[in-house]
Structure formats: C-alpha cells, structure tokens
Amino acid sequence: MFEPTGSRRDAASVIFNLPGYRVVDAVDLPLGGRRVKVEPVDLGDGCPTCVVVSSRVHAWAEQRVRDVPHAGRVVVMVRKPRLVCVEPACPRRTFTPATPQLPARARCTTRLRTAVLGAVIDSGRAVAEVAADYKVAWWTVQATVNAAAVLLANVDELHVRRLGIDEHRYRHVRWYRDDHGRWRRVEPWMSTIVNADCGQVLGVVDGRDSAAVGGWLTARSPAWRDRIEVVAIDPSAAFRKAITDALPNAQVSVDAFHLVQLANLMVTRVRQRLIRDREQRRGRTLDPAWANRMLLLRGYDTLSARARARLDKVFAVDDPTHELSAAWGVKEQLRRLLKMPTVDQARHQKMILGCYMLAADMDETWRLWNTVQAWWPAIEVLISTGVTNARTEAANTGIKQIKRTGRGYRNSAHYQARILLTSAARRAA
C-alpha cells in the first residue's frame, strides 16, 4: 500500500490552495456563490518597527479580499491576527503580520494580481475586459500593470549593441484649450526604441521628431551610448539627425520594408496618373490595372502561375505606353537589390537599377532613385549587418509586432507600461 509523501493538509485547504493559509470555514450564500474563510498557517512574524518576532495574538479581525474565481463567485474572508510586539522598548504595541499572498494593506491576493497581469500582457487582452472577467475595478488592473513596469531593469544597466527606432500613431489628432484659452494639439505619435537583437522595448517617447528621440538617447550614460554599433530606422531624416547627434559612433541601417513601400507607392502613383491622362477619370473595375492593383504591389517571386498570367495580361491590355510595366520593373529590381547577401552584389544590382531608371525616365521613378541615393550608406549597413526593425527568425518579436500591444490606448503612461511589459515577457520567454 502506497502512502502520499506530500504535506498533510485538510481537503478544503488543498482545493482552495492559497499558499500560507488554511480554510477554516466555507458556506453557500443565499443568492449563489460561496464564502470561504481562511487564516494564516504561521502566526509568527516580525514587528515592522523593531523586527522582533512575535506570535502572541492580541485580537482577531476579518477582512474581505479579492481572489481568483473558483468555479463561480467566491467571497474570500481572511481571519487576520493582530499580534503584540514583545519588545518593551518598541513604541509599536501591536501589528498585523503580512504574507506573500497578502502584503500590507493589500485588498487583492498576489495570485489574483499575477493572473490579471498575465491576462493583459501574455494574452493581449484589454484592461477593461480583464477587470470585468475577474470582478475587480479597472484601475486595480491598470495599477498592477504600472507597478510591474516600474520593476523592469534599468535601461542603462542593459548591454545593448543594436537599436531599433520606429514611430507609431496610437490615437487620433485632438485639440484642447490650455490655461490661456488657446487651442493646443495633442501629439498623436510616439516613438519606440527597442533592442534590435532581442526585440525588448527600452523606451517610448512622445512625438517622432529628432528632439524627442535625441532627448531619450542623450539621457543614457556615455558608456551605454558608446556601446551602440548599429541603429535601424525608417527613412526618416529626423531619426537620422538624432542618431548623428547622440550616437556619433553608430551606423544607421534603413528598413527594407519602408523602401519597398516607397517603391509600391511609386507604382501606384504611375498607375493613377496613366488612367487620369488616358480616360480623364479615376480607375474603375473595368480597368485591368485597377482591378489588379494589389497584384502590382506583390513580389513577382511570390506569385503563383495563375497570378503571373493575370499580371502579364494587365501589361498587355492596359499599358499602351509601357510606363506601368517600367515602373513595376523598377520596383522589382529594388526588391532584388535589397535581398543581396553582400554589399558588392548590392552595388552591382544598383547599377542595373540605374539602367531601369534611365529606361523608365519618369518623375515618380526619379523621386524614388533620389531616395535610394540619399540612403545608400544606410542600405549598405542593412545588407552587411542585417539589423532591421522587422520580424526576423533570430528575434521572434519585431518592433512592429510589439507596438500593436498598445494600440488603441489614449493614455501615454498606460501605453508605455503595456508595451514595455509585453516586450520584457517575450524576451524572458
């Protein structure tokens, strides 16, 4: 016959499983639900003033606390002892002991706060939804998130070599009156700074100008800034100026995603201009180029045989001047350039791209060429280092995925706490 080797507790305490407490009573309530009364297992604790341990009970008090749901609504009553300090010289005569599950002045158990924090951060649920599910106030859940964010590691103590900077619009433009009665604009943009090696968010600042990002970088210690080798950014002159001023030794890498996005925008503008010049109207469903406008923006190497046939038909039927196919060829050549494994191969593909530009000879394509020329040193850094803000296999959490965690927030402090904790949780996993 086998006997269990675990600790001996009564059945109710085992089922309720609140660490450090045992169940002393449990009754059904008249309107449904249950009331469970618990008390601490160990009555001894140190006085908060003199730290002398005492187990002498002066009186008992009951307190209602919030706890995680257990198969329905549960009212938890904690029978708390008030202990007498046995040190005669101590000015404090009595005190209430604190436990890991119920710290001093706590109205919620620690396991409840852990559960709501996991629901918000790991599951990505809204704070109001979690509060309604766990039957607690909205500000209780938000205070738990903010308190956890304060416990994150100091940025200056992290050994970061590569940064990623990207902006995010988290709310609509709003206006308000200041103290002098003048209208002021609420900043709808935020800039997020992450560790490009692991995807952990390091900071969030209001705005997307060089002053906001540069101020955050300047606030870091000189040793921290000297360790930065590469910074991945959008093709933003403001971000590049902030990096040049605050991190003079760091190289700038530009995201391939945004360069391809600019190329797709160039193809769209050419398509819109051609239909306006030819038909004196906007594109319609009967126009093959308009009907397949999204197909024009996809990479040719990702298309199926059927999609490629549709694209060839668009160029044959709805492109009499061959300008649309020329713009599309420029876009595909830029994509091919950005996929090169070495800088020498990228330079060779850039020469071919220049030939495509001369053949196309349109204002839209030359505007794209000027952008490529202005950001070519950053493109070489991208190809040689591979540092980007996009999602990669090495770092399963890119900056663009993490920022979506705070989407919809109207309060900047809540937004920052949410995405900082989300990135830290993913980094730990």
Disulfide bonds with the S-S distance in Angstrom:
none
